[in-house]
Amino acid sequence: MSRVLIIEDEYALAAALSTLVRRLGAEPVVAASGQGGIEKAQRQRFDLVLLDIGLPDMSGLEVLSVLREAEEPPPVLIITAHGTLENALEARKRGAHDYFLKPLNLAEMQPCLRALLQPATAEKIGMTGKSVTDQALMIGAAQGMQRCFAVIAQACAAAAPVLLSGPRGSGKTLAAQVIHRNSAQAPTAWIVFRADEWPEMEMENALTNALESARSGTLLIEEVGTLPLPLQALVSRAISEGGRRVLATTSVPLLDLIAAGRFREDLYYQLAVLQVALPALSERVEDITALACFLLGRSAPDRKLTLAPEALAHLKAYAWPGNVRELATAMQHAAAVCPNSLVLSRHLPEAIATSIQDGASIHLDDALNRALTAWLDQRVTGHEEALPEYDVLLAQVEKQMLASLLERFEDKPTRLATALNMNRATLRRKLRELLGRE
């Protein structure tokens, strides 16, 4: 019988993974710490390891390195609640087979586990690559960004074409650079062809030259949807011939262009072997603080600038039509006009500095109402008897609110109780009941 080592300190998740492993006809062995997992792996042979990064005694990446030093190391699947691009890339470099984000979708994991537990089809995939300087800008705690990081890591370990989609300014080009620089194949050539910048009369020659220059390297086609149909055929032939890796970006859904007869369906499927869908900045508000601080520091590396709370409130209330690129410009503006170390809302560009006005609170209330309505729609099936009790619904909302507030106050209930003007004992009771905290 195949044996699977589960290195996970969350009891409920370890139990769920054990059930899944048994369902696949294998024997689960659980370790609740990194050192415990290493010791079990040294004492007996395992066919697969499920490894959490966030362990109580050490990073799961350290455990991964130790496991990969074995004479015949088993494939390792990384699981984490806090996916970052650095973790995803580092996991691949250290030899992880795949990378899964919490909350885990066990149904999606099952085919991967089944394949790995069948020796005839199991693969042991590693990755080598160079360090990246630009990847620090790819900050993301939002689920949408963490999914992107997982696909980017997969793309670094493969040579397949990649289609990067998302609104302008969301970081598609940067993601493509990360893929190229961390490629397991370490290509020497990096050619960028900006399809939306060439006059149509000159475009064919320019594209032909780019395809030729990118032989044995990587060609990035920016805004591939703007290519005329005859030139799309040229790209399709080049991909079929091989010899170069093609990455492409688009800010327009290519399936819409296909429906309108403006994009070749065969080229779409050639490009979309791997797909990175970068979200708009307005869809990842939780990342704005970290991104703004990083960009502000990069704008004035010789100064220690800090964003005042009211400035951060304006940044989070703004719609960001220009996405991360606009945020970078805003931080450059703030660094240029701020005379001291504290960036106030008046140091931000005017459109952002006026994002919170009398009408803004109504806008935020509308956004909250839309989110709450969507959340309720998921929980109400249309039958009155299926509606959860009011206290249950209220507790679920309060749980999310307290979890978010606690994170903002650095996981310190005393500070949070003071800010809320709330009895500390009352808050601790709620945290214990709703979040399971002692």
LONU-890763 format. One line per 3 residues: number of its first residue (from 1); their letters; for each residue x, y, z of N, C-alpha, C. Coordinates in steps of 0.001 Angstrom, whole numbers. Each point is the difference from the previous one (the first is absolute). Example, Ala and Ser with C-alpha at 12.3 -4.5 7.8 and 13.67 -1.06 7.14 Angstrom:
1 = AS = 13190:-5690:7800:-890:1190:0:900:1200:0 | -350:1050:-720:820:1190:60:-770:1090:730
//
This chain:
1 = MSR = 838:-1205:0:-838:1205:0:870:1251:0 | -374:997:-808:727:1261:-30:-157:717:1337 | 1028:765:366:-14:714:1269:216:1490:-275
4 = VLI = -816:848:646:62:1450:-201:296:680:1327 | 1027:850:19:342:771:1196:-676:1362:-79 | -798:334:1006:-706:1285:65:637:825:1115
7 = IED = 711:1065:-355:652:868:990:-852:1249:120 | -877:19:983:-1016:1061:143:-362:126:1481 | 69:1228:534:-276:186:1427:-1460:308:296
10 = EYA = -833:274:-1015:-1423:222:227:-699:-1368:28 | -528:-350:1164:-560:-1347:185:-1126:-296:-997 | -917:970:-176:-1161:-248:-870:434:-234:-1443
13 = LAA = 968:794:-481:459:-170:-1377:776:-1305:-151 | 824:-326:982:738:-1266:-60:-966:-1183:-50 | -1090:86:768:-1002:-1071:-1:-689:-106:-1355
16 = ALS = -333:1167:-603:-655:-6:-1313:919:-578:-1069 | 1291:366:44:954:-530:-972:199:-1499:211 | -7:-431:1249:132:-1430:280:-1166:-783:-589
19 = TLV = -1203:558:125:-1182:-650:-572:117:-118:-1510 | 482:1080:-643:178:-14:-1448:1025:-1056:-407 | 1103:-81:729:1048:-977:-314:-533:-1430:134
22 = RRL = -763:-253:1059:-571:-1348:170:-960:-327:-1133 | -768:1014:-429:-958:-208:-1093:730:-419:-1282 | 1250:424:-140:790:-348:-1184:773:-1296:179
25 = GAE = -260:-684:1119:608:-1306:223:1401:38:560 | 396:1118:625:1332:130:571:-93:168:1518 | 1132:-139:666:47:118:1455:551:1376:391
28 = PVV = -767:803:746:513:1300:430:793:-103:1300 | 1088:781:87:776:138:1234:130:1493:261 | -406:456:1187:-67:1438:286:1121:416:937
31 = AAS = 612:1152:-311:960:652:890:-454:1436:183 | 16:485:1248:-522:1330:295:1088:1065:45 | 1224:-360:-334:1098:974:9:985:-351:-1103
34 = GQG = 863:965:-330:994:-248:-1035:992:-1060:407 | 539:112:1233:971:-977:463:-609:-1385:113 | -1252:-56:460:-681:-1287:75:-152:-631:-1366
37 = GIE = -304:806:-999:-130:-514:-1364:1326:-509:-539 | 1087:746:271:1323:-427:-459:381:-1337:621 | -264:-130:1287:359:-1242:684:-785:-1191:-537
40 = KAQ = -1299:208:-271:-801:-1096:-564:507:-368:-1395 | 354:1020:-797:483:-257:-1363:1334:-729:11 | 812:217:1040:1295:-676:88:-135:-1442:479
43 = RQR = -1093:-289:713:-182:-1351:535:-693:-944:-974 | -840:541:-884:-729:-878:-917:-173:674:-1350 | -309:-829:-975:-133:500:-1367:-1433:456:-257
46 = FDL = -141:1150:-698:-1321:516:-371:-72:185:-1514 | -1197:-194:-532:-214:174:-1438:-393:1430:-358 | -408:777:1002:-458:1375:-241:38:746:1333
49 = VLL = 288:1307:-62:-27:841:1192:-891:1214:-262 | -929:266:927:-801:1215:-15:563:900:1091 | 512:1165:-370:802:815:915:-529:1431:87
52 = DIG = -349:413:1216:-426:1385:242:1237:868:182 | -29:1236:-524:1132:915:187:12:556:1418 | -1170:338:533:-84:653:1308:-51:-989:1147
55 = LPD = 1138:-523:377:82:-971:1096:457:694:1284 | -293:-568:1169:296:701:1255:1479:122:321 | 842:-927:-505:1413:11:396:958:447:-1093
58 = MSG = -406:-65:-1253:872:422:-1092:-838:180:-1260 | 595:649:-993:-690:173:-1273:-79:-1332:-741 | -1136:-224:-641:-137:-1202:-809:1007:-51:-1137
61 = LEV = 496:1164:-447:1009:22:-1055:1304:-634:494 | 324:202:1280:1186:-651:571:-200:-1513:31 | -1199:-408:373:-302:-1438:18:123:-571:-1406
64 = LSV = -500:740:-984:70:-443:-1390:1449:-255:-418 | 890:920:354:1412:-165:-361:581:-1274:592 | -345:-281:1261:503:-1217:648:-564:-1242:-692
67 = LRE = -1287:27:-296:-637:-1160:-644:615:-277:-1362 | 353:1056:-734:533:-173:-1351:1436:-517:-4 | 646:-9:1184:1373:-515:90:33:-1522:76
70 = AEE = -1155:-633:166:-50:-1462:76:463:-626:-1314 | 450:-1245:61:508:-660:-1206:-1078:-124:-1065 | -1204:-367:408:-1141:-46:-919:-1139:794:619
73 = PPP = 34:1318:-115:-1008:829:681:-1388:-187:-603 | -1026:-29:843:-1371:-90:-519:-451:1356:-546 | -987:28:-884:-559:1289:-427:-649:705:1184
76 = VLI = 135:1323:35:-516:801:1109:-997:1023:-538 | -1197:14:586:-1005:1000:-332:-32:1028:1130 | 233:1263:-345:5:1082:978:-1418:535:176
79 = ITA = -397:244:1253:-1277:655:283:269:1172:931 | -693:1106:-222:249:1190:815:-1228:888:55 | -126:731:1093:-1098:960:149:406:1373:-467
82 = HGT = 1306:237:-130:494:1333:-360:918:-121:-1205 | -620:-168:-1167:793:-157:-1211:650:1304:-414 | 1304:-22:-226:717:1145:-549:769:-485:-1211
85 = LEN = 362:929:-866:776:-385:-1172:1331:-595:420 | 629:579:1021:1283:-512:458:-126:-1450:472 | -1043:-290:781:-204:-1367:481:-243:-967:-1153
88 = ALE = -830:433:-952:-309:-882:-1132:1249:-308:-814 | 801:1039:-292:1217:-212:-772:1013:-826:784 | 159:325:1293:964:-714:814:-381:-1470:143
91 = ARK = -1303:-267:138:-454:-1387:95:352:-769:-1270 | -204:628:-1143:352:-649:-1264:1509:-227:-100 | 773:1021:386:1456:-123:-84:518:-1124:886
94 = RGA = -652:-182:1153:465:-1041:928:-560:-1371:-341 | -787:-73:-1073:-425:-1303:-487:-1417:-410:306 | -858:934:418:-1401:-358:250:-675:-409:-1303
97 = HDY = -850:-993:92:-714:-460:-1200:-1141:943:-367 | -694:513:1001:-1111:917:-264:-249:835:1239 | -920:961:-126:-181:1049:1008:-1492:285:99
100 = FLK = -598:-223:1182:-1436:174:183:-272:1034:1088 | -1040:809:-206:-354:1072:928:-1181:-388:878 | 57:404:1265:-1134:-134:897:-977:1150:-252
103 = PLN = -1301:-198:195:-625:-1275:377:92:-1012:-1137 | 402:-1213:344:237:-1027:-1010:-1303:-480:-623 | 36:-213:-1296:-1097:-655:-703:427:-1459:-187
106 = LAE = -459:-866:886:452:-1394:-14:-378:-710:-1290 | -1117:411:-600:-408:-619:-1269:1014:303:-1101 | 565:1216:27:1009:362:-999:1328:-705:272
109 = MQP = 307:-230:1270:1254:-665:345:-19:-1489:-333 | -1179:-603:35:-103:-1456:-113:646:-562:-1269 | -231:578:-1207:643:-572:-1196:1525:51:81
112 = CLR = 533:1072:585:1453:120:134:545:-1086:924 | -669:-197:1122:436:-1039:935:-104:-1380:-639 | -1086:-224:-709:-202:-1318:-616:1121:-302:-1004
115 = ALL = 358:1000:-806:1056:-205:-990:1347:-263:662 | 284:723:1077:1290:-163:678:101:-1319:743 | -1127:-546:401:20:-1278:720:1:-1201:-942
118 = QPA = 13:278:-1307:137:-1057:-995:1415:84:-549 | 887:-907:374:1412:109:-354:261:148:-1487 | -849:-585:-831:266:46:-1436:-165:1395:-560
121 = TAE = -806:812:648:-264:1323:-558:578:1118:849 | 548:-335:1157:505:1054:876:1229:652:-589 | 90:1320:148:1150:764:-444:605:699:1200
124 = KIG = 1316:149:-21:679:756:1041:611:1212:-687 | -589:1154:230:378:1205:-722:739:940:921 | 1152:457:-402:735:1021:737:92:1245:-836
127 = MTG = 604:1030:548:168:1228:-752:1260:700:440 | 795:472:-957:1121:864:307:-257:1316:-675 | 606:1042:483:-237:1304:-614:828:1061:660
130 = KSV = -21:1186:-591:764:1117:525:-870:834:908 | 643:744:880:-750:876:892:-613:1138:-798 | -1076:547:522:-736:1052:-693:-17:1249:856
133 = TDQ = 280:1136:-595:-19:1248:761:-1353:682:-83 | -746:-251:-1074:-1269:705:-194:-1157:-639:758 | 159:-1237:449:-1146:-712:535:-484:584:1320
136 = ALM = 821:852:667:-449:599:1251:-1263:822:-203 | -160:583:-1196:-1181:811:-265:-1255:-855:-102 | 146:-1295:-255:-1164:-866:-126:-442:-451:1383
139 = IGA = -536:963:744:-486:-227:1355:-1464:-382:-85 | -437:-958:799:-1409:-353:-74:-461:-955:1067 | -845:490:891:-664:-873:967:-1377:-403:-503
142 = AQG = -518:725:-1000:-1325:-296:-546:7:-1372:-673 | -1134:-701:84:-97:-1337:-590:323:16:-1488 | -483:1041:-714:255:75:-1432:1480:44:-315
145 = MQR = 785:739:789:1432:79:-225:697:-1292:398 | -459:-639:1061:635:-1251:412:-186:-1084:-1062 | -1161:-7:-656:-190:-938:-1118:976:307:-1124
148 = CFA = 222:1298:-255:965:401:-1037:1392:-502:337 | 402:126:1260:1335:-417:398:198:-1493:-267 | -1030:-788:284:104:-1448:-223:206:-310:-1482
151 = VIA = -742:694:-884:143:-252:-1443:1345:510:-493 | 462:1150:509:1304:538:-394:1096:-993:345 | -79:-594:1181:1001:-998:388:-43:-1201:-941
154 = QAC = -1201:-436:-386:-123:-1105:-943:604:375:-1349 | -233:1248:-424:521:459:-1284:1520:62:6 | 588:327:1155:1457:44:98:614:-1383:-176
157 = AAA = -726:-1023:397:517:-1366:-71:-288:-664:-1338 | -723:680:-882:-378:-585:-1286:528:875:-1140 | -189:-476:-1217:401:773:-1170:-1207:343:-861
160 = APV = -1193:-184:540:-1227:189:-771:-308:1481:-193 | -765:353:-1028:-462:1382:-158:-870:412:1178 | -31:1301:258:-773:538:1115:-786:1206:-485
163 = LLS = -1283:55:348:-843:1152:-301:-267:739:1301 | 415:1268:62:-184:820:1191:-1076:1037:-289 | -1095:-59:744:-1118:903:-231:-241:874:1217
166 = GPR = -692:1110:-227:-306:912:1093:-40:1424:-516 | -585:916:771:-88:1388:-446:1376:637:-119 | 78:1070:-761:1278:707:-170:511:496:1344
169 = GSG = 1300:-165:203:613:455:1231:-63:-987:1140 | -488:-1232:-250:-170:-973:1086:1243:-853:245 | 1022:123:-856:1240:-727:239:262:-1169:-926
172 = KTL = -622:-30:-1173:162:-1132:-915:1445:-110:-503 | 579:1142:-386:1367:-22:-520:976:-433:1081 | -182:490:1205:865:-382:1112:-81:-1499:261
175 = AAQ = -1215:-550:-29:-167:-1442:204:716:-781:-1098 | -77:486:-1232:694:-669:-1107:1511:26:212 | 532:1120:488:1429:92:281:424:-989:1080
178 = VIH = -839:-143:1025:303:-954:1065:59:-1423:-568 | -948:-336:-857:-16:-1334:-614:1276:-227:-811 | 374:971:-799:1188:-138:-841:1265:-144:842
181 = RNS = 154:858:990:1242:19:775:147:-1210:910 | -1105:-632:341:45:-1190:842:-207:-1283:-789 | 83:91:-1312:-271:-1168:-834:1016:-1099:252
184 = AQA = -497:-1217:81:888:-1152:181:926:-159:-1195 | -423:479:-1170:814:-130:-1204:1053:1110:-119 | -110:1045:866:947:1115:13:287:532:-1403
187 = PTA = -1018:450:-742:245:505:-1349:833:1277:31 | 748:228:-1066:891:1164:-35:-677:1236:-587 | -923:-193:-920:-614:1141:-682:-1339:373:647
190 = WIV = -228:1299:136:-1278:525:521:-432:1108:-947 | -976:-286:-831:-456:939:-1026:-1435:394:302 | -261:1317:-16:-1354:513:251:-511:668:-1269
193 = FRA = -1168:-449:-465:-654:602:-1168:-1323:604:452 | -114:1309:-81:-1214:705:446:-927:186:-1196 | -945:-920:-138:-853:-30:-1184:-851:1257:-137
196 = DEW = -341:649:1115:-889:1166:-64:748:1294:-292 | 1316:-63:-187:767:1223:-236:531:123:-1424 | -124:-1051:-805:564:36:-1347:-1046:423:-1035
199 = PEM = 373:900:-929:-895:298:-1132:-193:-1271:-827 | -1185:-188:-525:-315:-1244:-696:951:-263:-1165 | 456:1058:-695:881:-173:-1153:1359:-577:406
202 = EME = 438:279:1226:1324:-451:449:-72:-1235:890 | -1205:-409:362:-147:-1023:1017:522:-1360:-440 | -232:-393:-1248:397:-1343:-441:1505:-173:69
205 = NAL = 754:989:-507:1458:-106:50:495:-33:1442 | -611:838:832:431:64:1395:-271:-1331:713 | -1156:-590:-250:-347:-1266:637:904:-1123:-501
208 = TNA = 278:-21:-1300:894:-1016:-565:1379:80:640 | 500:1227:161:1310:181:629:-18:-461:1459 | -1111:296:689:-106:-400:1411:-18:-1518:129
211 = LES = -755:-665:-867:-56:-1463:41:1361:-609:-280 | 741:575:-932:1327:-514:-331:988:249:1136 | -77:1188:613:917:348:1083:-233:-857:1234
214 = ARS = -1217:-501:143:-348:-760:1200:259:-1491:-142 | 630:-424:-1086:306:-1430:-134:870:-442:1176 | -360:-1120:593:673:-535:1194:-149:919:1205
217 = GTL = -967:889:-36:-241:891:1126:-1484:180:246 | -377:1163:527:-1392:289:339:-459:1235:-743 | -1175:-88:-610:-628:1148:-646:-1254:355:777
220 = LIE = -76:1238:463:-1210:507:639:-738:884:-992 | -1239:-370:-330:-835:811:-887:-991:754:868 | 196:1310:119:-896:833:802:-1269:304:-780
223 = EVG = -1156:-111:669:-1317:265:-613:-160:-776:-1303 | 99:-1312:123:-51:-878:-1166:-1322:129:-751 | -1066:425:683:-1307:136:-643:-59:1095:-1050
226 = TLP = 999:893:-24:5:1073:-1000:698:-413:-1296 | 568:-1206:-41:641:-464:-1234:-1044:-225:-1093 | 243:437:-1223:-907:-331:-1111:-23:-1511:-230
229 = LPL = -1076:-504:-548:-151:-1443:-200:1148:-633:-792 | 507:616:-1094:1113:-629:-728:1245:-176:877 | 257:948:887:1172:-103:864:-239:-993:1135
232 = QAL = -1270:-186:373:-307:-1052:967:382:-1366:-578 | -224:-169:-1304:379:-1256:-662:1514:-192:50 | 751:1099:-110:1457:-65:66:460:-481:1381
235 = VSR = -624:520:1046:338:-410:1365:-378:-1465:214 | -1148:-401:-501:-448:-1387:148:994:-964:-634 | 492:335:-1194:981:-867:-669:1303:-63:802
238 = AIS = 412:1141:539:1250:36:764:-93:-870:1259 | -1160:10:658:-172:-842:1185:39:-1473:-400 | -623:-338:-1113:-15:-1387:-470:1396:-487:-357
241 = EGG = 830:904:-543:1364:-373:-380:871:-288:1214 | -266:665:1118:820:-172:1188:1273:827:-85 | 895:-213:958:1268:715:-2:10:1267:826
244 = RRV = -1149:456:392:-100:1212:823:-1200:-150:926 | 35:713:1099:-1143:13:902:-762:1292:-222 | -1331:-98:-90:-831:1181:-242:-880:266:1216
247 = LAT = 118:1203:533:-897:504:1030:-804:1127:-627 | -1234:196:442:-835:1055:-576:-855:634:1086 | -218:1309:-132:-881:701:929:-1210:530:-752
250 = TSV = -1086:172:737:-1200:606:-570:-806:674:1099 | -503:1188:-291:-896:688:932:-1456:-125:-447 | -214:-703:-1115:-1344:-234:-533:-246:-1506:-28
253 = PLL = -1158:-473:465:-269:-1445:-43:88:-541:-1423 | 921:-911:-248:197:-510:-1358:-1195:-815:-482 | -727:-623:915:-1181:-761:-422:-1048:924:-613
256 = DLI = -88:1239:498:-912:982:-611:456:353:-1403 | 1317:131:-198:525:307:-1334:-219:-1171:-949 | 109:-1221:517:-263:-1175:-834:-1457:12:-459
259 = AAG = -917:298:920:-1430:38:-351:-284:1074:-1046 | 792:1082:28:-191:1095:-962:769:-235:-1294 | 700:-1139:-103:745:-312:-1219:1294:773:-132
262 = RFR = 530:511:1112:1206:833:-60:1227:-692:578 | -161:-1242:458:1155:-723:523:-144:-1469:-339 | 1125:-608:-366:-13:-1402:-413:-173:-919:1206
265 = EDL = -948:-896:-107:-257:-925:1106:1173:-943:216 | 640:-448:-1109:1128:-926:158:1163:669:709 | 241:1284:-285:1084:711:671:-302:168:1487
268 = YYQ = -1268:259:323:-371:137:1406:378:-1256:778 | -339:-1172:-526:286:-1236:721:1495:-327:-17 | 728:481:-1008:1449:-174:22:642:835:1108
271 = LAV = -521:1205:201:565:904:1002:-441:-332:1415 | -1229:-480:142:-610:-143:1331:268:-1358:640 | 1172:-571:-257:343:-1254:668:47:233:1512
274 = LQV = 649:1102:396:-36:471:1384:-576:1405:-5 | -873:304:946:-651:1303:29:184:657:1359 | 490:1232:-28:148:814:1208:-984:1158:-120
277 = ALP = -1024:18:834:-1032:1050:-26:246:955:1162 | 611:1147:-294:331:965:1040:-1208:875:314 | -393:111:1267:-1184:789:351:289:1493:-3
280 = ALS = -1056:786:-127:120:1454:136:358:339:1440 | 666:1123:207:383:393:1352:-1225:215:878 | -1111:460:-584:-1221:213:775:-581:-1308:529
283 = ERV = 419:-1126:-553:-473:-1312:445:914:-620:1051 | 1066:713:359:948:-511:985:405:1121:960 | -1023:604:610:215:1143:891:923:-370:1153
286 = EDI = -44:-1263:450:838:-405:1125:1488:81:-304 | 355:107:-1299:1413:96:-380:489:1435:-121 | -899:978:74:380:1383:-284:1023:523:1003
289 = TAL = -169:-310:1289:939:518:997:1422:-466:-289 | 181:-1308:-196:1345:-537:-245:579:533:-1307 | -827:55:-1051:474:513:-1280:396:1470:99
292 = ACF = -861:806:646:274:1433:114:1286:256:780 | 203:-722:1096:1215:172:807:1239:-385:-794 | -87:-1103:-742:1141:-426:-814:313:1047:-1072
295 = LLG = -1032:459:-704:204:963:-1086:478:1344:528 | -498:399:1180:447:1253:599:1486:-83:353 | 406:-1133:572:1408:-180:325:878:-20:-1233
298 = RSA = -501:-575:-1076:779:-41:-1238:92:1377:-648 | -1029:837:211:-3:1345:-573:998:924:690 | 267:-258:1282:936:850:754:855:-894:892
301 = PDR = 949:-753:-587:769:-969:778:883:625:1070 | 289:1313:-133:869:662:972:-780:657:1145 | -1341:-156:-4:-828:594:1053:-863:-1084:650
304 = KLT = -340:182:1254:-881:-927:704:-1402:605:61 | -747:-234:-1076:-1353:553:-89:-1017:-983:553 | -1011:541:666:-1071:-807:583:-1346:553:-445
307 = LAP = -925:-900:-335:-1347:413:-389:-868:162:1239 | -586:1189:168:-904:240:1123:-1269:-823:-188 | -667:-379:1098:-1230:-800:-111:-1047:625:-917
310 = EAL = -151:1352:65:-1006:625:-868:395:-85:-1474 | 1311:15:-278:447:-162:-1385:-315:-1410:-494 | 234:-991:862:-332:-1380:-377:-1494:-168:-232
313 = AHL = -815:691:800:-1459:-81:-187:-387:524:-1374 | 638:1093:-442:-279:542:-1334:442:-978:-1082 | 1174:-621:186:487:-956:-997:-959:-1172:-150
316 = KAY = -566:-459:1119:-906:-1152:-53:-1382:366:-523 | -374:1275:105:-1316:420:-481:5:309:-1492 | 1179:201:-568:113:390:-1410:-245:-1198:-917
319 = AWP = -512:238:-1194:-381:-1090:-916:1170:-575:-788 | 1115:712:-164:1190:-446:-703:-259:-493:-1429 | -477:867:-861:-183:-419:-1393:1312:-356:-689
322 = GNV = 1117:576:488:1298:-309:-590:746:-1108:711 | -643:-615:1001:529:-1163:701:1355:280:661 | 877:-1013:66:1259:135:739:877:1079:-623
325 = REL = -52:159:-1306:804:1034:-655:-401:1387:495 | -1305:218:189:-457:1287:518:418:183:1459 | -30:-1088:776:437:77:1389:1479:372:76
328 = ATA = 807:-549:-885:1428:340:-29:195:1481:-288 | -769:540:-947:84:1424:-320:-435:844:1187 | -1048:-443:698:-486:747:1164:1049:52:1103
331 = MQH = 719:-1083:199:1037:-16:1033:1197:865:-406 | 307:61:-1286:1049:904:-471:-404:1453:247 | -1273:296:-252:-522:1346:250:113:333:1488
334 = AAA = -416:-934:847:40:244:1445:1426:236:479 | 944:-801:-503:1396:165:406:553:1346:-446 | -498:487:-1142:513:1261:-533:-522:1211:767
337 = VCP = -1236:-53:498:-604:1193:623:16:-40:1520 | 259:-1165:595:-9:-91:1468:1289:607:563 | -78:1055:849:1208:672:488:664:-691:1183
340 = NSL = -717:-910:652:579:-675:1164:-163:-1506:-137 | -75:-722:1094:-22:-1462:-78:-1405:-608:-34 | -1031:787:323:-1361:-539:71:-819:461:-1199
343 = VLS = -440:-952:-809:-816:305:-1178:-1456:110:429 | -569:1193:-172:-1393:257:342:-860:-87:-1249 | -1306:10:169:-899:-99:-1156:188:1163:-958
346 = RHL = 386:1189:517:185:1160:-886:1253:-139:-872 | 858:-978:298:1183:-232:-824:-290:-961:-1151 | -1200:-545:-47:-380:-907:-1074:-528:784:-1195
349 = PEA = 0:-576:-1204:-611:671:-1151:-1440:387:302 | -470:1075:-606:-1301:573:356:-1142:-995:-112 | -16:-818:-1078:-1101:-947:-187:-82:-993:1149
352 = IAT = 1162:-366:559:24:-954:1109:-288:704:1313 | 549:1215:164:-190:753:1233:-1457:380:224 | -784:50:-1068:-1426:338:113:-889:-1227:-135
355 = SIQ = 598:-1198:114:-787:-1232:-188:-976:-234:1141 | 277:572:1170:-928:-109:1134:-625:1355:234 | -1265:117:-377:-771:1219:214:-1344:-413:588
358 = DGA = -937:934:21:-1316:-331:564:-645:-1158:-741 | 161:-27:-1315:-628:-1056:-788:749:-1310:40 | 1276:45:477:801:-1219:-30:-522:-1042:970
361 = SIH = -512:444:1150:-504:-970:960:-1191:-754:-566 | -808:684:-808:-1120:-669:-659:520:-1045:-974 | 1090:366:-730:595:-937:-951:502:-1260:723
364 = LDD = 680:207:1135:509:-1134:746:-1145:-840:562 | -1059:675:477:-1155:-747:489:-617:-840:-1106 | -59:555:-1218:-537:-753:-1130:861:-1229:-287
367 = ALN = 1329:178:52:900:-1132:-249:-199:-1083:1052 | -130:425:1257:-223:-969:1077:-1335:-703:-192 | -1011:744:-406:-1324:-586:-213:32:-1042:-1118
370 = RAL = 741:303:-1088:107:-964:-1098:687:-1284:458 | 1086:174:774:727:-1173:487:-870:-828:940 | -741:695:882:-851:-705:947:-1136:-716:-716
373 = TAW = -564:638:-1014:-1075:-625:-770:486:-1264:-696 | 1196:69:-603:559:-1173:-677:266:-1130:995 | 493:379:1176:286:-1000:1040:-1281:-691:460
376 = LDQ = -1078:788:186:-1274:-575:413:-587:-890:-1090 | 193:401:-1257:-519:-805:-1109:596:-1408:0 | 1249:-106:445:644:-1305:42:-571:-889:1093
379 = RVT = -594:632:1017:-458:-754:1164:-1505:-230:22 | -701:669:-882:-1452:-159:-43:-369:-688:-1308 | -652:-1133:103:-309:-797:-1190:-1340:354:-619
382 = GHE = -737:875:632:-1328:347:-505:-1111:-597:826 | 333:-935:896:-985:-610:889:126:633:1380 | -1074:458:549:49:688:1284:593:-874:1090
385 = EAL = -289:-1303:-50:492:-873:1060:1518:-185:-87 | 610:366:-1158:1447:-154:-162:772:1213:507 | -676:1068:361:674:1211:456:592:-229:1392
388 = PEY = 1317:233:176:595:-183:1333:-616:965:1005 | 98:-342:1275:-503:882:1037:763:1313:-12 | -688:1066:430:593:1329:-32:1296:57:800
391 = DVL = 22:-618:1179:1191:21:842:1183:-678:-692 | -301:-1032:-788:1067:-701:-717:589:902:-1082 | -872:672:-761:475:917:-1037:807:1142:609
394 = LAQ = -513:568:1073:676:1118:640:1374:-426:526 | 85:-1188:564:1277:-488:515:1019:-176:-1117 | -455:-439:-1182:920:-181:-1124:547:1337:-477
397 = VEK = -867:1028:-48:455:1332:-391:962:560:1044 | -369:-147:1277:847:519:1076:1347:-718:23 | 17:-1277:-293:1247:-753:-29:962:576:-1032
400 = QML = -507:270:-1206:857:560:-1046:495:1391:368 | -886:805:578:374:1360:369:1086:-11:1075 | -167:-827:1031:983:-59:1075:1337:-558:-494
403 = ASL = -47:-982:-879:1239:-568:-540:779:1054:-768 | -726:801:-805:653:1062:-770:555:1084:909 | -788:412:1000:462:1040:923:1203:-477:808
406 = LER = -21:-1246:423:1096:-525:805:1303:-12:-801 | -97:-331:-1277:1184:9:-858:558:1417:-130 | -894:990:-123:441:1397:-126:681:491:1273
409 = FED = -381:-583:1152:601:406:1271:1066:-992:458 | 660:-624:-1005:1169:-852:226:-285:-1128:989 | -1224:-528:-44:-373:-1157:816:96:299:1504
412 = KPT = -316:1250:369:74:405:1408:-1379:444:474 | -725:-900:695:-1368:295:431:-107:1221:911 | 1006:242:821:-66:1143:921:-62:1316:-769
415 = RLA = 845:132:-1022:-23:1210:-830:-1331:140:-723 | -506:-1119:-514:-1271:39:-730:-1142:397:930 | -20:-541:1226:-1063:340:950:19:1493:319
418 = TAL = 1195:557:158:114:1438:276:-516:817:-1170 | 376:-390:-1240:-440:741:-1179:-1512:-68:-181 | -597:-1131:362:-1455:-172:-149:-776:528:1214
421 = NMN = 738:447:1030:-634:417:1261:-866:-1138:538 | 603:-1177:31:-720:-1223:341:659:-661:1211 | -781:-594:870:533:-712:1140:904:-1137:-476
424 = RAT = 1219:-67:562:955:-994:-464:-487:-1431:225 | -663:-215:1129:-520:-1349:278:-1065:-393:-1021 | -839:983:-373:-1043:-266:-1001:618:-359:-1339
427 = LRR = 1030:776:-382:650:-275:-1276:666:-1376:15 | 697:-314:1066:665:-1302:71:-1005:-1148:-58 | -1175:196:619:-1036:-1030:-62:-470:-205:-1433
430 = KLR = -216:1115:-713:-435:-101:-1394:1069:-666:-869 | 1260:355:236:1087:-611:-771:75:-1501:272 | -251:-383:1244:34:-1419:354:-1156:-733:-658
433 = ELL = -1193:593:37:-1180:-663:-527:-3:-28:-1529 | 411:1107:-625:-105:118:-1455:1241:-462:-737 | 1171:232:571:1240:-303:-701:781:-1131:650
436 = GRE = -493:-511:1125:701:-1082:674:1300:421:651 | 132:1293:302:1222:514:634:-127:-40:1521 | 1085:-294:650:34:38:1462:604:1329:453
//
